[in-house]
């Protein structure tokens, strides 16, 4: 008899606790599979300390395979569930697809960033739900302080060292508290202009900080924030966000390069596709965390609307404390459905809350006793150490080192702005340009939002914002004369070793190369003899050995166009000229436009389908500087000559 198959979707607080408890209860009596995009459980309450440089990222990441015995880990994101067929369809990090069969299914997919219809927020704000976002914020804040210290303009300095956090709940309050301490420590080593210091703003439409907590704890947290210099503005939020700043609802305009979105979370949209009864985006379950009418389906954590038996008619809030306890009860009830143990209902009394405000400061009310100051700080850190399922010694060691050693304010640049968009169905996974990672998530998001996939890979400026990518219809196509014209000619500049500024052979309006019917290529041009001495193509010939210049095309006899019936002679298999690559084109060089400097517009063009010749060699100088009349590069493009993207030598290098 085969063992029952249990599939758990998600390894957050609820999913991890469910898998760990089931592993202990079933004891090889069931096959347990855990489907998650990452191979670690993330302890979210300590994420602000990662962004502030107190803890290293791996300290808050607990290995799933190392702490969950008898549980099979499958890396991937669920993108489809067939309840009648008892299957879960998923996409792995490399774009592959798979299917898992189940007899019991536990949905614990967690939550994602909550978005509001505010202009510019989705484009210019970043959330705080995963390790990639925390690492990006740490690098971004470090970079902005360093740029502000080096800025000559006072207004630019003020904008770069202004950081706006929206949302005064648990996450937003801790981010602002730790962030102010981090930047204050950083400017001690990088002093800014006289009278200027980093400025953190905390905004929320609620009347007070931490509105979900006791009012005494709220006052304690606000007092600590204001003492550190945080600009706390309650009853105020963002009306519009732009690249250079934000417009607040009270009419104030704030120049900033940083907008952190901590407004709240919403359930993972995966559960909406099931067609089952919902409660404000959450799946309705009974007190046993089982979906009514579906004995094989359980849900827990942020995706489940669990009745609060202590407050009839209410549902348990979306907090880590409840999700952790959901997981234990859910595992017991799944095991009971297989004949192991008895069913239990979910009951929970609040044991209190803790908020880490950085350093020795915190706000806590364990067992309903309000606390503040160092005593609350000790209780807060003790609670986190007890609640973490692993890495306790490493976390305690990092806290000790932070107390006696200065923090390292270093930006590694591992996570870029476009890889952690605010509107993401999987904030724990950073996007990869052109890669297959998170392919299932990108498909769902692009279909839902109508997003242009090309914008994901747009370059990022020093400010951490994206620029619009070049339209696809302006890129030269490999094998066409326009594509070859862009190679090794910065900005479309004609070759300098041609008499009278004539463009190189095999360019539009000129004689075709030897590999094309109708002519011989000019020296030092693609497909021709390499230059002596290893000089780059297009360089001035003044210091070269004497050589007869390339013969310009005759103005009386146009080049003979290739015959429509005679195919082009293919290049030799031994010749390196058989390969062709499209090089990036500098902005300003319009496709299809003849190059200036003597090109005859009336001459026939080489056939578009013929493969242009090129020579291979050791990497060399990328070529001459662009001409003076060339348009300046865009904000996200480094000035200078175009460099080859395939790391091959420029044409003519030896």
C-alpha positions as CSV (number, residue, x, y, z in Angstrom):
1,X,0.0,0.0,0.0
2,X,1.4,3.4,-1.0
3,X,1.9,6.1,1.5
4,X,-0.3,9.2,1.4
5,X,1.2,12.2,-0.3
6,X,1.2,15.6,1.5
7,X,2.1,18.7,-0.4
8,X,2.8,22.0,1.4
9,X,2.9,25.2,-0.7
10,X,5.1,27.9,0.9
11,X,7.8,27.8,3.6
12,X,7.0,30.9,5.6
13,X,6.1,30.9,9.3
14,X,3.0,28.7,8.7
15,X,4.4,26.4,6.0
16,X,7.7,25.8,7.8
17,X,6.0,25.0,11.1
18,X,3.5,22.7,9.3
19,X,6.3,20.7,7.6
20,X,8.4,20.4,10.8
21,X,5.4,19.2,12.9
22,X,4.2,16.8,10.3
23,X,7.7,15.3,9.9
24,X,7.7,14.6,13.6
25,X,4.1,13.2,13.7
26,X,4.0,11.0,10.7
27,X,7.4,9.3,11.2
28,X,7.7,7.8,7.6
29,X,4.0,7.1,7.4
30,X,3.5,9.8,4.7
31,X,5.5,11.4,1.9
32,X,5.8,15.1,2.7
33,X,6.8,17.5,-0.1
34,X,7.5,21.2,0.5
35,X,7.2,23.5,-2.5
36,X,9.0,26.9,-2.1
37,X,10.9,29.4,-4.3
38,X,13.9,29.4,-2.0
39,X,15.8,26.8,0.0
40,X,15.5,28.7,3.3
41,X,13.0,29.9,5.9
42,X,13.2,33.7,6.4
43,X,12.8,35.0,9.9
44,X,11.1,38.3,8.9
45,X,11.1,40.2,12.2
46,X,14.9,40.6,12.0
47,X,15.0,41.8,8.4
48,X,15.3,45.5,9.3
49,X,18.6,44.6,11.1
50,X,19.9,43.1,7.9
51,X,19.1,46.3,6.0
52,X,20.9,48.3,8.8
53,X,24.0,46.1,8.7
54,X,23.5,44.6,12.2
55,X,23.0,41.0,11.0
56,X,24.4,39.2,7.9
57,X,21.7,37.9,5.5
58,X,22.4,34.2,6.3
59,X,21.8,34.8,10.0
60,X,18.0,35.2,9.3
61,X,17.9,32.4,6.7
62,X,17.3,28.9,8.1
63,X,18.1,26.0,5.8
64,X,15.0,23.9,4.9
65,X,16.8,20.7,4.0
66,X,19.1,21.0,7.1
67,X,16.3,21.5,9.6
68,X,13.4,19.5,8.1
69,X,14.2,15.7,8.2
70,X,12.0,13.4,6.1
71,X,10.7,16.3,4.1
72,X,11.4,16.5,0.3
73,X,12.2,20.1,-0.9
74,X,11.1,21.1,-4.4
75,X,12.3,24.6,-5.5
76,X,9.6,26.4,-7.5
77,X,6.5,28.6,-7.5
78,X,3.0,27.2,-7.7
79,X,1.2,28.8,-10.6
80,X,-1.8,26.4,-10.9
81,X,-3.8,24.1,-8.7
82,X,-6.3,21.4,-9.9
83,X,-8.3,20.4,-6.9
84,X,-10.3,17.8,-8.8
85,X,-7.2,16.2,-10.3
86,X,-5.3,16.6,-7.0
87,X,-2.3,18.2,-8.7
88,X,-0.2,21.3,-8.2
89,X,1.6,22.8,-11.2
90,X,4.8,24.8,-10.6
91,X,7.7,26.6,-12.3
92,X,11.2,26.1,-11.0
93,X,13.9,28.8,-10.7
94,X,15.3,28.0,-14.2
95,X,12.0,28.1,-16.0
96,X,11.2,24.4,-16.0
97,X,7.7,23.2,-15.3
98,X,6.6,20.3,-13.1
99,X,3.5,18.8,-11.5
100,X,3.1,17.4,-7.9
101,X,0.3,15.0,-7.0
102,X,-1.2,15.1,-3.6
103,X,-3.7,13.4,-1.3
104,X,-3.5,16.3,1.2
105,X,-2.7,19.9,0.2
106,X,-1.7,22.6,2.6
107,X,-1.7,26.2,1.3
108,X,0.6,28.5,3.2
109,X,1.8,30.8,0.4
110,X,2.1,33.8,2.6
111,X,1.6,37.4,1.5
112,X,3.0,40.1,-0.9
113,X,3.3,43.8,-0.8
114,X,0.0,45.8,-0.6
115,X,-0.3,48.3,-3.4
116,X,-2.5,51.5,-3.5
117,X,-3.5,53.4,-6.6
118,X,-1.0,56.2,-6.1
119,X,0.7,57.6,-9.2
120,X,4.4,56.7,-9.4
121,X,4.5,54.4,-6.4
122,X,4.9,51.2,-8.3
123,X,7.7,52.6,-10.4
124,X,9.7,54.5,-7.8
125,X,9.1,52.7,-4.5
126,X,10.5,49.5,-3.1
127,X,8.9,47.1,-0.6
128,X,10.4,45.3,2.4
129,X,9.3,41.6,2.3
130,X,12.3,39.6,1.4
131,X,16.1,39.4,1.6
132,X,16.7,40.8,-1.9
133,X,14.8,44.0,-0.9
134,X,16.7,44.3,2.4
135,X,20.0,43.9,0.6
136,X,19.0,46.4,-2.0
137,X,17.9,49.0,0.6
138,X,21.2,48.6,2.5
139,X,23.3,49.2,-0.7
140,X,21.0,52.0,-1.9
141,X,21.1,53.9,1.4
142,X,24.9,53.5,1.6
143,X,25.3,54.8,-1.9
144,X,23.1,57.8,-1.4
145,X,25.0,58.9,1.7
146,X,28.3,58.6,-0.1
147,X,27.0,60.5,-3.1
148,X,25.6,63.2,-0.9
149,X,28.9,63.6,0.9
150,X,30.6,64.2,-2.5
151,X,28.0,66.4,-4.0
152,X,28.8,70.1,-4.6
153,X,25.2,71.2,-4.9
154,X,23.4,71.7,-1.5
155,X,20.0,70.7,-2.9
156,X,21.3,67.5,-4.4
157,X,23.0,66.6,-1.1
158,X,19.7,67.2,0.8
159,X,17.7,65.1,-1.6
160,X,20.1,62.1,-1.5
161,X,20.2,62.0,2.3
162,X,16.4,62.2,2.7
163,X,14.7,58.8,3.1
164,X,10.9,58.4,3.2
165,X,9.3,55.4,4.8
166,X,5.5,55.0,4.2
167,X,3.7,52.9,6.8
168,X,4.1,53.2,10.6
169,X,3.4,49.6,11.5
170,X,5.9,47.0,12.8
171,X,8.1,47.0,9.7
172,X,8.0,50.7,8.8
173,X,8.7,51.7,12.4
174,X,11.7,49.4,12.7
175,X,13.1,50.3,9.3
176,X,13.0,54.0,10.2
177,X,14.5,53.5,13.6
178,X,17.4,51.3,12.4
179,X,17.9,53.4,9.3
180,X,18.4,56.6,11.2
181,X,21.1,54.9,13.4
182,X,22.8,53.4,10.4
183,X,23.1,56.7,8.4
184,X,24.1,58.7,11.5
185,X,27.0,56.2,12.0
186,X,27.9,56.4,8.4
187,X,28.2,60.3,8.2
188,X,30.7,60.2,11.1
189,X,33.1,58.8,8.6
190,X,31.8,60.7,5.6
191,X,30.9,64.2,6.8
192,X,28.5,66.1,4.7
193,X,28.1,69.8,4.2
194,X,28.0,72.0,7.2
195,X,24.6,71.9,9.0
196,X,23.3,68.8,7.1
197,X,22.6,65.3,8.3
198,X,20.6,62.3,7.1
199,X,16.9,62.8,7.4
200,X,14.4,60.0,7.8
201,X,10.6,60.5,7.4
202,X,7.9,58.1,8.7
203,X,4.5,58.7,7.2
204,X,1.1,57.0,7.9
205,X,-2.5,57.9,7.6
206,X,-3.1,56.4,11.0
207,X,-3.4,58.8,14.0
208,X,-0.4,57.3,15.8
209,X,2.6,55.1,15.4
210,X,2.0,51.3,15.7
211,X,-1.8,51.7,15.7
212,X,-2.4,48.0,16.2
213,X,-0.5,48.0,19.5
214,X,-1.2,49.3,23.0
215,X,-1.3,53.1,23.1
216,X,1.5,53.2,25.7
217,X,3.8,51.2,23.4
218,X,2.9,53.6,20.6
219,X,3.9,56.6,22.6
220,X,7.2,54.9,23.6
221,X,8.1,54.1,20.0
222,X,7.3,57.6,18.8
223,X,9.3,59.2,21.6
224,X,12.4,57.1,20.6
225,X,12.0,58.0,17.0
226,X,11.8,61.7,17.6
227,X,14.7,61.6,19.9
228,X,16.8,60.1,17.1
229,X,15.7,62.8,14.7
230,X,13.1,60.9,12.7
231,X,10.5,63.2,11.2
232,X,7.2,61.4,12.2
233,X,4.1,62.7,10.4
234,X,0.9,61.0,11.2
235,X,-2.3,61.5,9.2
236,X,-0.1,62.1,6.1
237,X,0.8,59.9,3.2
238,X,2.1,60.1,-0.4
239,X,-0.1,61.6,-3.0
240,X,2.4,61.2,-6.0
241,X,5.9,59.8,-6.4
242,X,8.4,60.8,-9.0
243,X,12.0,60.1,-9.8
244,X,13.1,63.2,-7.9
245,X,10.8,63.2,-4.9
246,X,7.3,62.7,-3.5
247,X,4.2,64.9,-3.1
248,X,2.5,64.5,0.2
249,X,-1.2,64.6,0.9
250,X,-0.8,67.8,2.9
251,X,0.6,69.6,-0.2
252,X,4.3,69.3,0.9
253,X,6.9,68.4,-1.7
254,X,9.9,66.4,-0.5
255,X,13.0,65.9,-2.6
256,X,14.3,62.4,-2.2
257,X,15.8,59.5,-4.0
258,X,14.5,56.8,-1.6
259,X,10.9,55.7,-1.0
260,X,10.4,52.6,1.1
261,X,6.9,51.1,1.0
262,X,5.8,49.4,4.2
263,X,2.0,50.1,4.0
264,X,1.0,46.5,4.6
265,X,0.6,43.2,2.9
266,X,-2.1,41.3,1.0
267,X,-2.6,37.5,0.6
268,X,-0.8,35.8,-2.2
269,X,-3.0,36.0,-5.3
270,X,-2.6,32.2,-5.9
271,X,-5.6,31.4,-3.7
272,X,-7.9,33.7,-5.7
273,X,-7.7,31.3,-8.7
274,X,-9.3,28.4,-6.8
275,X,-12.8,29.8,-7.1
276,X,-13.6,29.1,-3.4
277,X,-15.2,31.4,-0.8
278,X,-12.9,34.3,0.2
279,X,-12.8,36.9,2.9
280,X,-10.9,40.0,1.8
281,X,-8.5,38.0,-0.4
282,X,-8.1,35.2,2.2
283,X,-9.4,31.7,1.8
284,X,-12.2,30.9,4.3
285,X,-11.5,28.0,6.6
286,X,-13.1,26.5,9.6
287,X,-11.6,26.5,13.1
288,X,-9.7,23.3,12.2
289,X,-8.0,25.2,9.3
290,X,-9.8,23.0,6.8
291,X,-11.7,24.4,3.7
292,X,-15.4,23.5,4.0
293,X,-16.4,21.0,1.4
294,X,-12.8,20.1,0.6
295,X,-11.6,17.5,3.0
296,X,-8.2,17.2,1.3
297,X,-7.5,21.0,1.4
298,X,-6.1,22.9,4.4
299,X,-4.9,26.6,4.6
300,X,-3.0,28.5,7.2
301,X,-1.0,31.7,7.6
302,X,-1.7,34.9,5.7
303,X,-3.7,33.2,3.0
304,X,-6.3,31.8,5.4
305,X,-9.2,33.6,7.1
306,X,-9.2,31.7,10.4
307,X,-12.1,32.4,12.8
308,X,-11.1,34.0,16.1
309,X,-12.9,32.1,18.7
310,X,-12.1,34.7,21.4
311,X,-13.8,37.4,19.2
312,X,-16.8,35.8,17.4
313,X,-17.3,37.2,13.9
314,X,-13.7,38.3,13.6
315,X,-10.7,36.6,12.0
316,X,-7.1,36.3,13.3
317,X,-4.9,39.1,12.0
318,X,-2.1,38.5,9.4
319,X,0.9,38.4,11.8
320,X,3.9,36.1,12.2
321,X,2.7,35.2,15.7
322,X,-0.5,33.8,14.4
323,X,1.0,32.1,11.3
324,X,3.5,30.2,13.5
325,X,0.8,28.8,15.6
326,X,-1.5,28.1,12.6
327,X,1.2,25.8,11.3
328,X,1.3,23.6,14.4
329,X,-2.5,23.1,14.6
330,X,-2.7,22.6,10.8
331,X,-0.1,19.8,10.9
332,X,-2.0,18.1,13.8
333,X,-5.2,18.2,11.8
334,X,-3.6,16.9,8.6
335,X,-2.2,14.0,10.5
336,X,-5.6,13.4,12.1
337,X,-7.2,13.2,8.7
338,X,-4.7,10.3,8.0
339,X,-5.6,8.5,11.2
340,X,-2.8,9.9,13.3
341,X,-3.9,11.7,16.4
342,X,-7.0,13.9,17.0
343,X,-8.3,17.0,15.5
344,X,-7.9,20.4,17.3
345,X,-9.4,23.8,16.9
346,X,-7.3,26.9,16.7
347,X,-7.3,29.0,19.9
348,X,-4.7,31.6,20.8
349,X,-4.2,34.2,23.4
350,X,-2.0,37.1,22.7
351,X,1.3,36.8,24.7
352,X,2.3,40.3,23.9
353,X,4.3,42.1,21.2
354,X,7.8,43.3,20.8
355,X,9.3,46.1,18.5
356,X,13.0,46.4,18.2
357,X,14.0,50.1,17.8
358,X,17.7,49.6,17.4
359,X,20.5,49.7,19.9
360,X,19.3,49.0,23.4
361,X,15.9,50.6,22.8
362,X,12.7,48.7,22.2
363,X,9.0,48.7,23.0
364,X,7.4,45.5,24.4
365,X,4.4,44.3,26.4
366,X,5.1,40.7,27.4
367,X,2.0,39.1,29.1
368,X,0.4,42.6,28.9
369,X,3.2,44.3,30.9
370,X,4.3,47.5,29.1
371,X,8.1,47.9,28.9
372,X,10.6,50.4,27.3
373,X,14.3,51.1,27.4
374,X,17.1,48.6,27.9
375,X,14.8,46.1,29.7
376,X,12.4,46.0,26.7
377,X,15.4,45.6,24.4
378,X,16.6,42.6,26.4
379,X,13.1,41.0,26.3
380,X,12.8,41.7,22.6
381,X,16.1,40.0,21.7
382,X,15.5,37.1,24.1
383,X,12.1,36.5,22.4
384,X,13.7,36.5,18.9
385,X,16.4,34.1,19.9
386,X,13.8,31.7,21.5
387,X,11.5,31.9,18.4
388,X,14.1,31.4,15.8
389,X,14.2,27.7,14.6
390,X,18.0,27.9,14.0
391,X,21.1,30.2,13.8
392,X,20.7,31.3,17.4
393,X,24.4,31.3,18.2
394,X,25.3,33.2,15.0
395,X,22.7,35.8,15.6
396,X,23.8,36.4,19.2
397,X,27.4,36.6,18.0
398,X,26.5,39.3,15.4
399,X,24.7,41.3,18.1
400,X,27.8,41.1,20.4
401,X,30.1,42.2,17.6
402,X,27.8,45.1,16.7
403,X,27.9,46.3,20.3
404,X,31.7,46.5,20.3
405,X,32.8,47.1,16.7
406,X,31.7,49.7,14.1
407,X,29.4,48.6,11.3
408,X,30.8,48.1,7.8
409,X,29.2,50.6,5.5
410,X,30.0,48.9,2.2
411,X,27.8,48.6,-0.9
412,X,28.2,45.4,-2.8
413,X,25.8,46.1,-5.6
414,X,24.5,42.5,-5.6
415,X,20.8,43.5,-6.0
416,X,19.8,46.2,-8.5
417,X,16.7,48.3,-8.5
418,X,14.9,46.6,-11.3
419,X,15.4,43.1,-9.8
420,X,13.2,44.0,-6.7
421,X,10.0,45.7,-8.1
422,X,7.3,46.7,-5.7
423,X,4.6,44.8,-7.6
424,X,5.9,41.3,-7.4
425,X,4.1,38.0,-6.5
426,X,7.3,36.6,-5.1
427,X,9.3,39.3,-3.2
428,X,11.7,36.7,-1.8
429,X,13.2,36.0,-5.2
430,X,15.2,38.7,-7.1
431,X,14.6,39.0,-10.8
432,X,17.4,38.1,-13.2
433,X,17.8,40.1,-16.5
434,X,17.1,37.8,-19.4
435,X,17.2,34.7,-17.2
436,X,14.6,32.0,-16.5
437,X,14.4,32.7,-12.7
438,X,11.0,33.3,-11.4
439,X,9.6,32.7,-14.9
440,X,6.2,31.6,-13.6
441,X,5.9,34.8,-11.5
442,X,6.8,37.0,-14.4
443,X,4.2,35.4,-16.6
444,X,1.5,35.9,-14.1
445,X,2.5,39.5,-13.4
446,X,2.9,40.5,-17.0
447,X,-0.5,39.1,-17.9
448,X,-2.1,40.8,-15.0
449,X,-0.5,44.2,-15.3
450,X,0.2,44.4,-19.0
451,X,3.9,45.1,-18.2
452,X,6.4,45.4,-20.9
453,X,9.0,42.6,-20.3
454,X,11.7,44.8,-21.9
455,X,11.4,47.3,-19.1
456,X,12.6,44.7,-16.6
457,X,16.1,44.7,-18.1
458,X,16.4,48.4,-18.4
459,X,19.7,49.9,-17.2
460,X,19.8,51.5,-13.8
461,X,21.2,54.9,-13.0
462,X,23.3,55.8,-10.0
463,X,20.1,56.8,-8.2
464,X,18.8,53.3,-8.3
465,X,16.0,54.0,-10.9
466,X,15.4,52.5,-14.2
467,X,15.4,54.2,-17.6
468,X,13.3,53.2,-20.5
469,X,15.0,50.6,-22.7
470,X,15.6,51.4,-26.4
471,X,12.7,50.4,-28.6
472,X,13.1,47.1,-30.2
473,X,12.5,48.4,-33.7
474,X,15.6,50.7,-33.5
475,X,18.1,47.9,-33.0
476,X,20.1,47.0,-36.1
477,X,19.7,43.4,-37.2
478,X,22.6,41.0,-37.6
479,X,23.6,40.5,-41.2
480,X,22.2,43.8,-42.5
481,X,24.3,46.7,-43.7
482,X,23.0,48.9,-40.9
483,X,24.2,46.4,-38.3
484,X,27.7,46.2,-39.7
485,X,27.8,50.0,-39.9
486,X,27.4,50.2,-36.2
487,X,30.3,47.9,-35.5
488,X,33.5,49.6,-34.3
489,X,32.2,52.9,-35.5
490,X,31.3,54.9,-32.4
491,X,28.3,57.0,-33.1
492,X,28.3,56.1,-36.7
493,X,31.7,57.7,-37.4
494,X,33.2,56.8,-40.8
495,X,36.6,55.0,-40.8
496,X,39.5,57.5,-40.7
497,X,41.8,55.6,-43.0
498,X,39.5,56.1,-46.0
499,X,40.4,59.0,-48.3
500,X,38.2,61.9,-47.8
501,X,36.3,60.4,-44.9
502,X,34.8,57.7,-47.0
503,X,33.0,55.0,-45.0
504,X,34.5,51.6,-44.8
505,X,33.7,49.0,-47.4
506,X,30.7,46.8,-46.8
507,X,28.8,49.8,-45.5
508,X,25.6,51.2,-47.0
509,X,26.3,52.8,-50.3
510,X,29.7,51.3,-50.8
511,X,31.4,48.3,-52.5
512,X,30.5,45.0,-50.9
513,X,33.0,42.9,-49.0
514,X,34.9,40.0,-50.6
515,X,32.4,37.5,-49.2
516,X,29.6,39.3,-51.0
517,X,29.3,39.1,-54.8
518,X,30.8,42.1,-56.4
519,X,34.0,43.3,-54.8
520,X,37.0,43.3,-52.6
521,X,36.9,44.6,-49.0
522,X,39.0,47.6,-47.9
523,X,42.0,47.0,-45.5
524,X,41.3,47.1,-41.8
525,X,37.5,46.7,-42.3
526,X,35.3,43.7,-41.3
527,X,36.3,40.7,-43.3
528,X,39.6,42.2,-44.5
529,X,43.3,41.8,-43.6
530,X,44.1,42.6,-39.9
531,X,46.1,45.7,-39.2
532,X,49.8,45.3,-38.3
533,X,51.0,46.1,-34.8
534,X,47.7,45.2,-33.1
535,X,46.1,48.7,-33.7
536,X,42.4,49.0,-33.4
537,X,40.2,49.4,-36.4
538,X,39.4,52.9,-37.4
539,X,42.5,54.4,-35.7
540,X,44.6,57.0,-37.5
541,X,47.2,55.7,-39.8
542,X,49.8,58.4,-39.2
543,X,52.1,56.2,-37.1
544,X,51.6,53.1,-39.1
545,X,54.1,51.6,-41.7
546,X,53.6,53.0,-45.1
547,X,50.7,51.4,-46.9
548,X,48.7,52.2,-50.0
549,X,45.3,53.6,-48.9
550,X,42.2,51.7,-49.9
551,X,41.0,52.6,-53.3
552,X,37.8,54.6,-53.1
553,X,34.9,53.4,-55.1
554,X,34.5,54.8,-58.6
555,X,32.0,57.5,-59.0
556,X,31.3,56.5,-62.6
557,X,30.7,52.8,-62.4
558,X,28.4,51.7,-59.6
559,X,29.0,48.4,-58.0
560,X,27.4,45.5,-59.8
561,X,24.4,44.3,-57.8
562,X,24.4,40.6,-57.0
563,X,22.3,38.4,-59.2
564,X,19.1,37.2,-57.8
565,X,19.8,33.6,-59.0
566,X,23.4,33.4,-57.9
567,X,23.7,32.7,-54.1
568,X,26.4,34.4,-52.1
569,X,29.6,32.4,-51.7
570,X,29.7,31.1,-48.1
571,X,32.8,31.8,-46.1
572,X,35.4,29.1,-45.6
573,X,34.9,26.9,-42.6
574,X,38.5,27.6,-41.5
575,X,38.1,31.3,-41.7
576,X,37.1,33.2,-38.6
577,X,35.0,35.5,-40.7
578,X,32.2,33.0,-40.7
579,X,30.7,34.3,-37.5
580,X,28.5,37.4,-37.1
581,X,27.5,39.3,-34.0
582,X,25.2,42.3,-33.5
583,X,27.0,45.0,-31.5
584,X,25.2,47.5,-29.4
585,X,24.5,50.8,-31.1
586,X,25.2,54.2,-29.4
587,X,22.2,56.4,-29.0
588,X,21.9,59.0,-31.7
589,X,22.9,56.8,-34.6
590,X,19.6,56.3,-36.5
591,X,19.2,52.9,-38.2
592,X,19.3,52.9,-41.9
593,X,20.7,56.4,-42.2
594,X,23.8,56.7,-44.5
595,X,26.9,57.7,-42.7
596,X,28.3,61.1,-43.5
597,X,31.6,61.5,-45.3
598,X,31.2,60.7,-49.0
599,X,28.8,57.8,-49.1
600,X,26.8,57.7,-52.3
601,X,23.2,57.3,-51.6
602,X,22.3,56.1,-55.1
603,X,24.4,52.9,-55.0
604,X,22.8,49.5,-54.4
605,X,23.0,48.0,-51.0
606,X,24.5,44.6,-50.3
607,X,21.9,41.8,-49.9
608,X,20.4,41.8,-46.4
609,X,20.6,38.0,-46.0
610,X,24.3,37.7,-46.6
611,X,26.5,37.1,-43.6
612,X,29.0,39.8,-43.1
613,X,32.7,38.8,-42.6
614,X,34.6,39.5,-39.5
615,X,38.0,38.6,-38.1
616,X,38.7,37.3,-34.6
617,X,41.7,38.1,-32.4
618,X,42.8,39.1,-29.0
619,X,40.8,41.8,-27.2
620,X,42.1,45.2,-27.9
621,X,41.3,48.9,-27.7
622,X,37.6,49.5,-28.4
623,X,38.3,52.2,-31.0
624,X,38.5,56.0,-31.3
625,X,36.6,58.5,-29.3
626,X,33.2,59.6,-30.7
627,X,33.2,62.8,-32.8
628,X,32.4,66.2,-31.3
629,X,29.0,66.5,-33.0
630,X,27.7,63.3,-31.6
631,X,24.7,63.7,-29.2
632,X,25.7,63.2,-25.5
633,X,25.0,59.8,-24.0
634,X,21.9,59.2,-22.0
635,X,21.7,59.3,-18.2
636,X,22.2,55.6,-17.8
637,X,24.9,55.1,-20.5
638,X,28.6,55.6,-19.7
639,X,30.3,58.0,-22.0
640,X,33.1,56.8,-24.3
641,X,33.4,54.5,-27.2
642,X,31.1,51.5,-27.6
643,X,32.5,48.3,-26.2
644,X,31.7,44.9,-27.7
645,X,29.3,42.8,-25.7
646,X,30.7,39.4,-26.9
647,X,34.2,40.2,-25.6
648,X,35.8,39.6,-29.0
649,X,38.4,41.7,-30.6
650,X,37.6,44.8,-32.6
651,X,37.8,44.4,-36.4
652,X,41.4,44.5,-37.6
653,X,43.0,43.5,-34.3
654,X,45.8,41.0,-34.5
